[in-house]
Amino acid sequence: MIKELSNEDFFEEIKEGLVLVDFFATWCGPCQRMAPIMEDLSKEIKNVKIIKVDVDEHEEIARKYGIMSIPTIILFHNGEIEKKQIGFVPAEILKQWFK
């Protein structure tokens, strides 16, 4: 299951383990194409938390991580950025991030 976070719980959620964050907006076409990929990954990969952050609703978080284009996908490991990809990312590439 994918969790959509707020400013209050974002930093708590990313501080431990592997967390894949999808920075998106509801009006964004490529973001809408990413949604089913992220949903499938959340069912397939159990050792990674997958969360979504709406950049329109959570501008402070987006600004902190320099999100200028969406979708932007960031993999955090214990609160630190491990990988970052801007734009649509095929599932095969995201799966390689976890190997």
Helices and strands as residue ranges (DSSP letters): E 3-4, H 7-14, E 18-24, H 29-44, E 48-54, H 59-64, E 72-77, E 80-86, H 91-97
